[in-house]
């Protein structure tokens, strides 16, 4: 097995791991957002929005 094949395999594994991690984070956000956001957004939204607009 040549080096480039090994590197390709590693990249596929890494990509799959990253995708799985992103999926897990997304699922956590779906669950946590309704609980956490109402409190934090109420206080921090104006500052955040003004930062993005600038």
PyMOL Python script that loads the backbone (N, CA, C, O; Angstrom):
from pymol import cmd

cmd.read_pdbstr("""\
ATOM      1  N   UNK A   1       0.860  -1.197   0.000  1.00  0.00           N
ATOM      2  CA  UNK A   1       0.000   0.000   0.000  1.00  0.00           C
ATOM      3  C   UNK A   1       0.893   1.242   0.000  1.00  0.00           C
ATOM      4  O   UNK A   1       1.773   1.381   0.849  1.00  0.00           O
ATOM      5  N   UNK A   2       0.664   2.131  -0.943  1.00  0.00           N
ATOM      6  CA  UNK A   2       1.549   3.285  -1.054  1.00  0.00           C
ATOM      7  C   UNK A   2       1.119   4.389  -0.091  1.00  0.00           C
ATOM      8  O   UNK A   2       0.009   4.386   0.440  1.00  0.00           O
ATOM      9  N   UNK A   3       2.032   5.324   0.113  1.00  0.00           N
ATOM     10  CA  UNK A   3       1.817   6.370   1.122  1.00  0.00           C
ATOM     11  C   UNK A   3       0.562   7.177   0.813  1.00  0.00           C
ATOM     12  O   UNK A   3      -0.215   7.482   1.718  1.00  0.00           O
ATOM     13  N   UNK A   4       0.357   7.524  -0.444  1.00  0.00           N
ATOM     14  CA  UNK A   4      -0.778   8.389  -0.778  1.00  0.00           C
ATOM     15  C   UNK A   4      -2.104   7.712  -0.441  1.00  0.00           C
ATOM     16  O   UNK A   4      -3.055   8.379  -0.036  1.00  0.00           O
ATOM     17  N   UNK A   5      -2.172   6.389  -0.605  1.00  0.00           N
ATOM     18  CA  UNK A   5      -3.397   5.672  -0.232  1.00  0.00           C
ATOM     19  C   UNK A   5      -3.648   5.790   1.268  1.00  0.00           C
ATOM     20  O   UNK A   5      -4.779   6.007   1.705  1.00  0.00           O
ATOM     21  N   UNK A   6      -2.583   5.645   2.046  1.00  0.00           N
ATOM     22  CA  UNK A   6      -2.717   5.745   3.499  1.00  0.00           C
ATOM     23  C   UNK A   6      -3.197   7.138   3.876  1.00  0.00           C
ATOM     24  O   UNK A   6      -4.075   7.289   4.726  1.00  0.00           O
ATOM     25  N   UNK A   7      -2.621   8.153   3.243  1.00  0.00           N
ATOM     26  CA  UNK A   7      -3.014   9.534   3.546  1.00  0.00           C
ATOM     27  C   UNK A   7      -4.480   9.744   3.186  1.00  0.00           C
ATOM     28  O   UNK A   7      -5.226  10.354   3.951  1.00  0.00           O
ATOM     29  N   UNK A   8      -4.896   9.240   2.022  1.00  0.00           N
ATOM     30  CA  UNK A   8      -6.302   9.363   1.625  1.00  0.00           C
ATOM     31  C   UNK A   8      -7.213   8.719   2.665  1.00  0.00           C
ATOM     32  O   UNK A   8      -8.228   9.296   3.054  1.00  0.00           O
ATOM     33  N   UNK A   9      -6.844   7.521   3.112  1.00  0.00           N
ATOM     34  CA  UNK A   9      -7.649   6.832   4.123  1.00  0.00           C
ATOM     35  C   UNK A   9      -7.735   7.672   5.390  1.00  0.00           C
ATOM     36  O   UNK A   9      -8.811   7.829   5.966  1.00  0.00           O
ATOM     37  N   UNK A  10      -6.600   8.212   5.821  1.00  0.00           N
ATOM     38  CA  UNK A  10      -6.596   9.028   7.033  1.00  0.00           C
ATOM     39  C   UNK A  10      -7.504  10.233   6.867  1.00  0.00           C
ATOM     40  O   UNK A  10      -8.224  10.604   7.794  1.00  0.00           O
ATOM     41  N   UNK A  11      -7.474  10.845   5.694  1.00  0.00           N
ATOM     42  CA  UNK A  11      -8.302  12.028   5.463  1.00  0.00           C
ATOM     43  C   UNK A  11      -9.781  11.668   5.510  1.00  0.00           C
ATOM     44  O   UNK A  11     -10.595  12.419   6.048  1.00  0.00           O
ATOM     45  N   UNK A  12     -10.124  10.511   4.943  1.00  0.00           N
ATOM     46  CA  UNK A  12     -11.527  10.091   4.987  1.00  0.00           C
ATOM     47  C   UNK A  12     -11.970   9.858   6.428  1.00  0.00           C
ATOM     48  O   UNK A  12     -13.062  10.263   6.825  1.00  0.00           O
ATOM     49  N   UNK A  13     -11.115   9.202   7.203  1.00  0.00           N
ATOM     50  CA  UNK A  13     -11.446   8.929   8.604  1.00  0.00           C
ATOM     51  C   UNK A  13     -11.593  10.240   9.358  1.00  0.00           C
ATOM     52  O   UNK A  13     -12.532  10.417  10.135  1.00  0.00           O
ATOM     53  N   UNK A  14     -10.660  11.160   9.126  1.00  0.00           N
ATOM     54  CA  UNK A  14     -10.704  12.449   9.812  1.00  0.00           C
ATOM     55  C   UNK A  14     -11.972  13.204   9.446  1.00  0.00           C
ATOM     56  O   UNK A  14     -12.639  13.771  10.311  1.00  0.00           O
ATOM     57  N   UNK A  15     -12.302  13.208   8.151  1.00  0.00           N
ATOM     58  CA  UNK A  15     -13.503  13.915   7.702  1.00  0.00           C
ATOM     59  C   UNK A  15     -14.751  13.319   8.342  1.00  0.00           C
ATOM     60  O   UNK A  15     -15.641  14.045   8.782  1.00  0.00           O
ATOM     61  N   UNK A  16     -14.807  11.994   8.389  1.00  0.00           N
ATOM     62  CA  UNK A  16     -15.959  11.333   9.001  1.00  0.00           C
ATOM     63  C   UNK A  16     -16.049  11.683  10.480  1.00  0.00           C
ATOM     64  O   UNK A  16     -17.140  11.898  11.009  1.00  0.00           O
ATOM     65  N   UNK A  17     -14.899  11.741  11.145  1.00  0.00           N
ATOM     66  CA  UNK A  17     -14.881  12.076  12.571  1.00  0.00           C
ATOM     67  C   UNK A  17     -15.366  13.496  12.782  1.00  0.00           C
ATOM     68  O   UNK A  17     -16.153  13.763  13.690  1.00  0.00           O
ATOM     69  N   UNK A  18     -14.894  14.413  11.940  1.00  0.00           N
ATOM     70  CA  UNK A  18     -15.308  15.813  12.049  1.00  0.00           C
ATOM     71  C   UNK A  18     -16.807  15.934  11.801  1.00  0.00           C
ATOM     72  O   UNK A  18     -17.515  16.612  12.545  1.00  0.00           O
ATOM     73  N   UNK A  19     -17.286  15.270  10.748  1.00  0.00           N
ATOM     74  CA  UNK A  19     -18.719  15.332  10.435  1.00  0.00           C
ATOM     75  C   UNK A  19     -19.547  14.809  11.599  1.00  0.00           C
ATOM     76  O   UNK A  19     -20.573  15.387  11.956  1.00  0.00           O
ATOM     77  N   UNK A  20     -19.086  13.705  12.188  1.00  0.00           N
ATOM     78  CA  UNK A  20     -19.810  13.133  13.326  1.00  0.00           C
ATOM     79  C   UNK A  20     -19.804  14.113  14.494  1.00  0.00           C
ATOM     80  O   UNK A  20     -20.818  14.284  15.171  1.00  0.00           O
ATOM     81  N   UNK A  21     -18.664  14.757  14.730  1.00  0.00           N
ATOM     82  CA  UNK A  21     -18.579  15.734  15.810  1.00  0.00           C
ATOM     83  C   UNK A  21     -19.511  16.905  15.572  1.00  0.00           C
ATOM     84  O   UNK A  21     -20.183  17.368  16.493  1.00  0.00           O
ATOM     85  N   UNK A  22     -19.554  17.388  14.328  1.00  0.00           N
ATOM     86  CA  UNK A  22     -20.453  18.494  14.002  1.00  0.00           C
ATOM     87  C   UNK A  22     -21.903  18.076  14.196  1.00  0.00           C
ATOM     88  O   UNK A  22     -22.726  18.844  14.693  1.00  0.00           O
ATOM     89  N   UNK A  23     -22.199  16.843  13.794  1.00  0.00           N
ATOM     90  CA  UNK A  23     -23.567  16.346  13.955  1.00  0.00           C
ATOM     91  C   UNK A  23     -23.937  16.293  15.436  1.00  0.00           C
ATOM     92  O   UNK A  23     -25.030  16.707  15.823  1.00  0.00           O
ATOM     93  N   UNK A  24     -23.022  15.782  16.260  1.00  0.00           N
ATOM     94  CA  UNK A  24     -23.276  15.708  17.700  1.00  0.00           C
ATOM     95  C   UNK A  24     -23.492  17.105  18.265  1.00  0.00           C
ATOM     96  O   UNK A  24     -24.403  17.320  19.065  1.00  0.00           O
ATOM     97  N   UNK A  25     -22.654  18.061  17.848  1.00  0.00           N
ATOM     98  CA  UNK A  25     -22.782  19.429  18.346  1.00  0.00           C
ATOM     99  C   UNK A  25     -24.114  20.024  17.916  1.00  0.00           C
ATOM    100  O   UNK A  25     -24.771  20.725  18.685  1.00  0.00           O
ATOM    101  N   UNK A  26     -24.508  19.736  16.669  1.00  0.00           N
ATOM    102  CA  UNK A  26     -25.780  20.251  16.165  1.00  0.00           C
ATOM    103  C   UNK A  26     -26.938  19.681  16.978  1.00  0.00           C
ATOM    104  O   UNK A  26     -27.859  20.407  17.353  1.00  0.00           O
ATOM    105  N   UNK A  27     -26.886  18.388  17.245  1.00  0.00           N
ATOM    106  CA  UNK A  27     -27.939  17.758  18.039  1.00  0.00           C
ATOM    107  C   UNK A  27     -27.989  18.381  19.433  1.00  0.00           C
ATOM    108  O   UNK A  27     -29.069  18.635  19.967  1.00  0.00           O
ATOM    109  N   UNK A  28     -26.819  18.625  20.018  1.00  0.00           N
ATOM    110  CA  UNK A  28     -26.769  19.241  21.344  1.00  0.00           C
ATOM    111  C   UNK A  28     -27.386  20.632  21.295  1.00  0.00           C
ATOM    112  O   UNK A  28     -28.124  21.027  22.198  1.00  0.00           O
ATOM    113  N   UNK A  29     -27.076  21.373  20.229  1.00  0.00           N
ATOM    114  CA  UNK A  29     -27.654  22.711  20.086  1.00  0.00           C
ATOM    115  C   UNK A  29     -29.170  22.639  19.975  1.00  0.00           C
ATOM    116  O   UNK A  29     -29.883  23.439  20.580  1.00  0.00           O
ATOM    117  N   UNK A  30     -29.659  21.672  19.196  1.00  0.00           N
ATOM    118  CA  UNK A  30     -31.106  21.520  19.039  1.00  0.00           C
ATOM    119  C   UNK A  30     -31.774  21.298  20.397  1.00  0.00           C
ATOM    120  O   UNK A  30     -32.871  21.794  20.653  1.00  0.00           O
ATOM    121  N   UNK A  31     -31.094  20.549  21.256  1.00  0.00           N
ATOM    122  CA  UNK A  31     -31.670  20.219  22.563  1.00  0.00           C
ATOM    123  C   UNK A  31     -31.492  21.376  23.542  1.00  0.00           C
ATOM    124  O   UNK A  31     -32.412  21.726  24.281  1.00  0.00           O
ATOM    125  N   UNK A  32     -30.289  21.967  23.538  1.00  0.00           N
ATOM    126  CA  UNK A  32     -29.961  22.972  24.549  1.00  0.00           C
ATOM    127  C   UNK A  32     -30.500  24.348  24.208  1.00  0.00           C
ATOM    128  O   UNK A  32     -30.845  25.118  25.104  1.00  0.00           O
ATOM    129  N   UNK A  33     -30.577  24.670  22.916  1.00  0.00           N
ATOM    130  CA  UNK A  33     -30.955  26.027  22.518  1.00  0.00           C
ATOM    131  C   UNK A  33     -32.249  26.496  23.179  1.00  0.00           C
ATOM    132  O   UNK A  33     -32.270  27.587  23.749  1.00  0.00           O
ATOM    133  N   UNK A  34     -33.329  25.715  23.127  1.00  0.00           N
ATOM    134  CA  UNK A  34     -34.581  26.202  23.735  1.00  0.00           C
ATOM    135  C   UNK A  34     -34.446  26.464  25.230  1.00  0.00           C
ATOM    136  O   UNK A  34     -35.177  27.281  25.791  1.00  0.00           O
ATOM    137  N   UNK A  35     -33.504  25.765  25.878  1.00  0.00           N
ATOM    138  CA  UNK A  35     -33.334  25.921  27.327  1.00  0.00           C
ATOM    139  C   UNK A  35     -32.461  27.130  27.630  1.00  0.00           C
ATOM    140  O   UNK A  35     -32.777  27.938  28.503  1.00  0.00           O
ATOM    141  N   UNK A  36     -31.354  27.243  26.892  1.00  0.00           N
ATOM    142  CA  UNK A  36     -30.325  28.234  27.219  1.00  0.00           C
ATOM    143  C   UNK A  36     -30.624  29.583  26.580  1.00  0.00           C
ATOM    144  O   UNK A  36     -30.449  30.624  27.213  1.00  0.00           O
ATOM    145  N   UNK A  37     -31.075  29.568  25.326  1.00  0.00           N
ATOM    146  CA  UNK A  37     -31.147  30.814  24.562  1.00  0.00           C
ATOM    147  C   UNK A  37     -32.052  31.883  25.164  1.00  0.00           C
ATOM    148  O   UNK A  37     -31.642  33.042  25.224  1.00  0.00           O
ATOM    149  N   UNK A  38     -33.255  31.554  25.610  1.00  0.00           N
ATOM    150  CA  UNK A  38     -34.121  32.650  26.084  1.00  0.00           C
ATOM    151  C   UNK A  38     -33.450  33.529  27.128  1.00  0.00           C
ATOM    152  O   UNK A  38     -33.690  34.736  27.166  1.00  0.00           O
ATOM    153  N   UNK A  39     -32.606  32.937  27.981  1.00  0.00           N
ATOM    154  CA  UNK A  39     -31.961  33.711  29.034  1.00  0.00           C
ATOM    155  C   UNK A  39     -30.809  34.537  28.475  1.00  0.00           C
ATOM    156  O   UNK A  39     -30.698  35.729  28.762  1.00  0.00           O
ATOM    157  N   UNK A  40     -29.947  33.900  27.670  1.00  0.00           N
ATOM    158  CA  UNK A  40     -28.744  34.591  27.215  1.00  0.00           C
ATOM    159  C   UNK A  40     -29.059  35.584  26.105  1.00  0.00           C
ATOM    160  O   UNK A  40     -28.483  36.672  26.067  1.00  0.00           O
ATOM    161  N   UNK A  41     -29.968  35.222  25.201  1.00  0.00           N
ATOM    162  CA  UNK A  41     -30.282  36.108  24.082  1.00  0.00           C
ATOM    163  C   UNK A  41     -30.936  37.389  24.577  1.00  0.00           C
ATOM    164  O   UNK A  41     -30.656  38.472  24.063  1.00  0.00           O
ATOM    165  N   UNK A  42     -31.794  37.269  25.559  1.00  0.00           N
ATOM    166  CA  UNK A  42     -32.507  38.438  26.060  1.00  0.00           C
ATOM    167  C   UNK A  42     -31.530  39.518  26.502  1.00  0.00           C
ATOM    168  O   UNK A  42     -31.809  40.707  26.348  1.00  0.00           O
ATOM    169  N   UNK A  43     -30.382  39.114  27.053  1.00  0.00           N
ATOM    170  CA  UNK A  43     -29.440  40.092  27.579  1.00  0.00           C
ATOM    171  C   UNK A  43     -28.372  40.477  26.569  1.00  0.00           C
ATOM    172  O   UNK A  43     -27.896  41.612  26.592  1.00  0.00           O
ATOM    173  N   UNK A  44     -27.970  39.544  25.660  1.00  0.00           N
ATOM    174  CA  UNK A  44     -26.792  39.781  24.834  1.00  0.00           C
ATOM    175  C   UNK A  44     -27.107  40.051  23.368  1.00  0.00           C
ATOM    176  O   UNK A  44     -26.215  40.454  22.621  1.00  0.00           O
ATOM    177  N   UNK A  45     -28.345  39.843  22.934  1.00  0.00           N
ATOM    178  CA  UNK A  45     -28.652  39.971  21.512  1.00  0.00           C
ATOM    179  C   UNK A  45     -28.314  41.355  20.957  1.00  0.00           C
ATOM    180  O   UNK A  45     -27.684  41.431  19.902  1.00  0.00           O
ATOM    181  N   UNK A  46     -28.697  42.445  21.607  1.00  0.00           N
ATOM    182  CA  UNK A  46     -28.421  43.758  21.006  1.00  0.00           C
ATOM    183  C   UNK A  46     -26.941  43.979  20.725  1.00  0.00           C
ATOM    184  O   UNK A  46     -26.587  44.459  19.648  1.00  0.00           O
ATOM    185  N   UNK A  47     -26.065  43.638  21.675  1.00  0.00           N
ATOM    186  CA  UNK A  47     -24.641  43.822  21.455  1.00  0.00           C
ATOM    187  C   UNK A  47     -24.147  42.956  20.298  1.00  0.00           C
ATOM    188  O   UNK A  47     -23.394  43.425  19.445  1.00  0.00           O
ATOM    189  N   UNK A  48     -24.572  41.696  20.271  1.00  0.00           N
ATOM    190  CA  UNK A  48     -24.128  40.785  19.226  1.00  0.00           C
ATOM    191  C   UNK A  48     -24.557  41.298  17.856  1.00  0.00           C
ATOM    192  O   UNK A  48     -23.760  41.317  16.918  1.00  0.00           O
ATOM    193  N   UNK A  49     -25.809  41.710  17.743  1.00  0.00           N
ATOM    194  CA  UNK A  49     -26.322  42.156  16.452  1.00  0.00           C
ATOM    195  C   UNK A  49     -25.584  43.400  15.985  1.00  0.00           C
ATOM    196  O   UNK A  49     -25.261  43.521  14.803  1.00  0.00           O
ATOM    197  N   UNK A  50     -25.316  44.322  16.896  1.00  0.00           N
ATOM    198  CA  UNK A  50     -24.623  45.545  16.488  1.00  0.00           C
ATOM    199  C   UNK A  50     -23.205  45.219  16.034  1.00  0.00           C
ATOM    200  O   UNK A  50     -22.687  45.862  15.122  1.00  0.00           O
ATOM    201  N   UNK A  51     -22.570  44.225  16.661  1.00  0.00           N
ATOM    202  CA  UNK A  51     -21.232  43.825  16.237  1.00  0.00           C
ATOM    203  C   UNK A  51     -21.270  43.293  14.812  1.00  0.00           C
ATOM    204  O   UNK A  51     -20.427  43.656  13.991  1.00  0.00           O
ATOM    205  N   UNK A  52     -22.247  42.432  14.512  1.00  0.00           N
ATOM    206  CA  UNK A  52     -22.325  41.856  13.177  1.00  0.00           C
ATOM    207  C   UNK A  52     -22.632  42.928  12.133  1.00  0.00           C
ATOM    208  O   UNK A  52     -22.103  42.880  11.022  1.00  0.00           O
ATOM    209  N   UNK A  53     -23.470  43.880  12.475  1.00  0.00           N
ATOM    210  CA  UNK A  53     -23.845  44.916  11.511  1.00  0.00           C
ATOM    211  C   UNK A  53     -22.645  45.776  11.155  1.00  0.00           C
ATOM    212  O   UNK A  53     -22.439  46.119   9.991  1.00  0.00           O
ATOM    213  N   UNK A  54     -21.847  46.124  12.172  1.00  0.00           N
ATOM    214  CA  UNK A  54     -20.654  46.918  11.904  1.00  0.00           C
ATOM    215  C   UNK A  54     -19.706  46.116  11.027  1.00  0.00           C
ATOM    216  O   UNK A  54     -18.630  46.600  10.677  1.00  0.00           O
TER     217      UNK A  54
END
""", "prot")
cmd.dss("prot")
cmd.show_as("cartoon", "prot")
cmd.util.cbc("prot")
cmd.orient("prot")
